[in-house]
Amino acid sequence: PFFINLWKTLRYCKNPSVCGKDVFLKFCRIVRKLRIEETKNDKKMFFATIKDETGSISLTVFSNRYLDFKEVQVGMVLLIEGLCEKRNNEIQIVLNQFKQI
């Protein structure tokens, strides 16, 4: 499904039949924060925060996909596709693909 705002995205993701399942979400937002970290195996992964007027959500890109997403920068407007996951009692999106708009 495609979502207009993050509030609806988060609400949808909290549904147990969706969170952690192979359900891809699509939405378009601006990247507000970006953090790159190295894993224990010296590989890079990144975490981003996207926001709109209704909320914010975290994006995660694991090390095996880092090279596909390394050009993402703060301020970019992205059409995002990813899987929702619950981690540490928070909803996050594991990025599958994106397109800069």
C-alpha positions as CSV (number, residue, x, y, z in Angstrom):
1,P,0.0,0.0,0.0
2,F,1.0,3.7,-0.6
3,F,0.6,6.0,2.4
4,I,-0.1,9.8,2.4
5,N,1.3,10.5,5.8
6,L,3.4,8.9,8.5
7,W,0.6,8.7,11.0
8,K,-1.3,6.3,8.7
9,T,1.9,4.4,8.0
10,L,2.7,3.9,11.7
11,R,-0.9,2.9,12.4
12,Y,-0.8,0.3,9.6
13,C,2.5,-1.0,10.8
14,K,1.3,-1.6,14.3
15,N,-1.1,-4.2,13.0
16,P,0.3,-7.7,13.9
17,S,-0.7,-9.1,10.6
18,V,1.6,-6.6,8.9
19,C,4.6,-5.9,11.2
20,G,7.4,-8.3,10.6
21,K,5.7,-9.9,7.6
22,D,6.6,-9.5,3.9
23,V,4.3,-6.6,3.3
24,F,6.0,-3.7,1.4
25,L,5.0,-0.2,2.2
26,K,5.5,2.8,-0.1
27,F,5.5,6.5,0.9
28,C,7.3,9.7,0.0
29,R,9.2,11.8,2.6
30,I,12.2,14.0,3.3
31,V,15.2,12.5,5.1
32,R,15.7,14.6,8.3
33,K,18.6,12.7,10.0
34,L,21.2,10.2,8.9
35,R,23.6,8.2,10.9
36,I,26.2,5.7,9.5
37,E,27.6,3.1,11.8
38,E,30.1,0.3,11.4
39,T,29.2,-3.2,12.5
40,K,31.4,-5.6,14.5
41,N,32.6,-7.0,11.2
42,D,33.7,-3.5,10.0
43,K,30.8,-3.2,7.5
44,K,28.7,-0.1,7.2
45,M,25.0,0.3,7.7
46,F,22.8,3.4,8.1
47,F,19.9,4.7,10.0
48,A,17.8,7.6,8.9
49,T,14.8,9.5,10.3
50,I,12.1,10.8,8.1
51,K,9.4,13.2,9.3
52,D,6.3,14.9,8.3
53,E,3.6,17.0,10.1
54,T,2.1,13.8,11.6
55,G,5.1,12.0,13.0
56,S,8.5,10.4,12.3
57,I,9.8,7.0,11.6
58,S,13.2,5.3,11.4
59,L,14.6,3.8,8.3
60,T,17.3,1.1,8.5
61,V,19.7,-0.2,5.8
62,F,21.7,-3.3,6.8
63,S,25.3,-3.8,5.8
64,N,24.5,-6.2,3.0
65,R,22.5,-3.4,1.2
66,Y,24.6,-0.4,2.3
67,L,26.2,0.1,-1.1
68,D,22.8,0.3,-2.8
69,F,21.8,3.2,-0.6
70,K,25.0,5.0,0.3
71,E,24.0,8.1,-1.8
72,V,21.1,8.9,0.5
73,Q,21.6,12.3,2.1
74,V,19.8,14.6,4.6
75,G,17.2,16.8,2.8
76,M,16.6,14.3,-0.1
77,V,12.9,13.6,-0.9
78,L,12.6,9.9,-1.4
79,L,9.9,7.6,-2.6
80,I,10.5,4.7,-0.2
81,E,9.6,1.1,-0.3
82,G,10.4,-1.1,2.6
83,L,9.2,-3.6,5.2
84,C,7.9,-2.6,8.6
85,E,9.5,-4.1,11.7
86,K,9.2,-3.7,15.4
87,R,12.5,-3.3,17.3
88,N,12.9,-2.2,20.9
89,N,9.1,-1.5,20.9
90,E,9.4,1.0,18.1
91,I,8.3,0.7,14.5
92,Q,11.0,1.0,11.8
93,I,11.1,0.5,8.1
94,V,13.8,-1.7,6.6
95,L,14.6,-0.1,3.3
96,N,14.2,-2.3,0.2
97,Q,14.4,0.4,-2.5
98,F,14.1,4.1,-3.0
99,K,13.9,6.7,-5.7
100,Q,15.0,10.3,-5.3
101,I,12.3,12.7,-6.3
